[in-house]
Amino acid sequence: MLPNPTLFDVELEWYSSFHYLGLFLTVLFGVFYYKKRYSASYSPLQLLVFLGITCGCLLVGSRLLGMMEFYVATNLWPDPSIILQSPSKGQFRWCGSVAAIFLFVPLVNKLLGIKHNNYLDVLAISLCILTAVTKQGCLFSGDGCYGIPTTLPWGMYFPYGPAPSILPVHPTPLYDGIFHLLLFAALIVWDSKYKRFSGQTALFYFIAASSFFILVEIIRLNPRMSIGLTVPQLTYSLILLISLWYYKKSQDDRMSSS
């Protein structure tokens, strides 16, 4: 959307800059919020290990799904070494990060001997910040993650970047940012006033975020598989179904034990 800025004659990439800024703000908020909200169970070493493994899940999961989507579009597998390359290389897919966290971070809890899911609740709230910020890297760089053409008054042109648009299109990264800022505020209120069991806030995040992404994919340009769904839609659908099942199971377990 905009040309890359320069700082002291050094060109900065919008995409990478927003990713690093988002990660920094996410970790900063997560540590602050957890220490303030759950000071009784605060363990700096546990939190450090948890954050390190979580960041690894974010990177690897995102790149693996990016590679899968590239294969769906081209029938070719990209170089696997891209998994460990810098953010400027692209091939990130947020659905892969969410899926990796959803599948592996609860296992990390057990491996660390953590008997609660408060880390997951704080992580879910923090992920709203990460999504809201990093998605704007797509918006400012115009890397092609915008939506289909639209005649709505807020349609935007993306004349710069690797995938410029000729027609006004849906600014889907902006939709992502607005939704996740609202979800961030809602989860903060829920976690502090209404949460009934450890992990409930995280489940609400997975349910709400998955539902949103399934719908917003309708106006994205991602390639569709033979079943008519995009790779993100299929991924988020699985996360949504498992989250709903687990939430119902947790509610039934609480009722049977009371």
SVG drawing of the C-alpha trace seen along z (x, -y; Angstrom):
<svg xmlns="http://www.w3.org/2000/svg" viewBox="-24 -9 46 45">
<polyline fill="none" stroke="black" stroke-width="0.4" points="0.0,0.0 2.9,-2.4 6.5,-2.4 9.0,-1.2 10.1,-3.9 13.8,-4.8 15.6,-5.5 19.0,-7.0 19.3,-6.1 18.4,-2.5 15.2,-1.1 12.9,0.7 10.4,3.3 6.9,2.8 6.2,6.5 9.2,7.4 8.9,4.3 5.3,5.0 6.1,8.6 8.9,7.7 6.9,5.0 3.9,7.3 6.1,10.0 7.7,7.5 4.4,6.0 2.8,9.5 5.6,10.8 5.7,7.5 1.9,7.5 1.9,11.3 4.5,11.1 3.0,8.0 -0.5,9.4 0.3,12.8 2.5,11.4 -0.3,9.0 -3.3,11.4 -1.7,14.6 1.1,13.5 0.5,16.6 1.4,19.0 4.1,16.8 7.3,18.7 9.8,16.7 11.6,19.8 8.4,21.6 7.1,18.5 10.4,18.1 10.4,21.7 6.7,21.5 7.2,18.3 10.2,19.8 8.4,22.9 5.3,20.9 7.3,18.6 8.8,21.7 5.2,23.1 4.2,19.7 7.0,19.7 7.1,23.3 3.3,23.7 2.9,20.6 5.5,21.5 4.3,25.1 0.8,24.0 2.3,21.4 4.2,24.1 1.0,26.2 -1.0,23.3 1.8,22.7 1.6,26.4 -2.2,26.1 -1.8,23.1 1.2,24.3 1.5,28.1 5.1,27.5 6.7,27.7 8.8,24.7 12.3,25.1 11.9,26.5 14.7,24.2 12.2,21.3 10.9,22.4 13.9,20.9 14.3,17.8 13.5,14.2 10.0,12.7 10.9,10.8 10.8,14.1 7.1,14.3 5.2,17.6 3.5,16.9 0.0,18.2 -1.6,17.3 -3.9,20.3 -0.7,22.5 0.4,20.5 -3.1,20.9 -3.2,24.6 0.3,25.2 -0.6,23.4 -3.9,25.2 -2.3,28.7 1.1,28.4 1.1,25.7 -1.3,27.7 1.2,30.6 4.0,28.1 1.9,27.3 2.0,31.0 5.7,31.4 6.5,28.5 4.3,29.9 1.9,27.0 -1.4,28.1 -3.5,25.1 -4.2,23.5 -3.7,19.9 -0.7,19.6 -3.0,20.5 -5.6,17.9 -3.0,15.1 -1.5,16.4 -4.9,16.2 -5.4,12.6 -1.9,11.7 -2.4,13.3 -5.0,10.7 -2.3,8.1 0.0,10.1 -2.6,10.5 -3.8,6.9 -0.3,5.6 1.3,8.1 -1.6,8.0 -0.9,4.3 2.4,5.4 0.4,7.0 -1.7,3.8 1.2,1.4 3.4,3.6 0.6,4.6 1.9,8.1 -1.4,9.5 -3.2,10.7 -6.0,8.2 -9.5,9.4 -11.5,9.4 -12.5,6.3 -15.3,4.2 -17.3,1.1 -17.8,0.4 -16.6,-3.1 -13.7,-1.8 -12.2,0.3 -8.5,-0.4 -5.9,-0.4 -2.5,1.3 -0.2,-0.2 3.0,0.8 4.4,4.1 4.8,7.4 1.1,7.8 -0.4,4.4 -4.1,4.1 -5.7,2.3 -9.2,2.2 -10.3,1.2 -10.3,4.3 -11.4,5.3 -8.7,4.3 -8.9,7.6 -5.8,6.9 -7.7,3.9 -10.7,6.1 -8.4,8.5 -6.9,5.7 -10.3,4.2 -11.8,7.6 -8.9,8.6 -8.7,5.3 -12.4,5.8 -11.8,9.4 -8.8,8.4 -11.0,6.0 -13.7,8.7 -11.3,11.3 -9.8,9.0 -13.2,8.3 -14.2,12.0 -10.9,13.2 -11.0,10.8 -14.8,11.0 -16.5,14.0 -14.0,16.9 -15.2,20.1 -12.3,22.4 -8.7,22.3 -8.5,22.4 -12.0,21.0 -10.7,17.7 -8.4,19.6 -11.3,21.7 -13.4,18.5 -10.5,17.1 -10.2,20.2 -13.9,20.3 -14.3,16.6 -11.1,16.2 -11.8,19.4 -15.3,18.3 -14.1,14.9 -11.4,16.3 -13.7,18.8 -16.0,16.0 -13.4,13.5 -11.8,16.1 -14.9,15.8 -13.6,12.4 -9.9,13.3 -8.0,14.4 -6.5,17.6 -6.6,20.6 -9.3,23.2 -8.9,26.9 -11.0,29.5 -13.6,29.5 -14.2,25.8 -12.5,24.6 -9.2,22.7 -6.4,24.2 -7.1,21.6 -10.9,22.4 -10.3,26.1 -7.7,25.5 -10.0,23.1 -13.0,25.4 -11.1,28.2 -10.0,25.9 -13.5,24.6 -15.1,28.0 -12.5,29.3 -12.8,26.2 -16.6,26.5 -16.4,30.1 -13.7,29.5 -15.7,26.6 -18.8,28.8 -16.7,31.5 -15.3,29.1 -18.7,27.8 -20.0,31.3 -17.1,32.3 -17.6,29.2 -21.3,30.0 -20.7,33.7 -18.1,32.8 -20.3,30.1"/>
</svg>
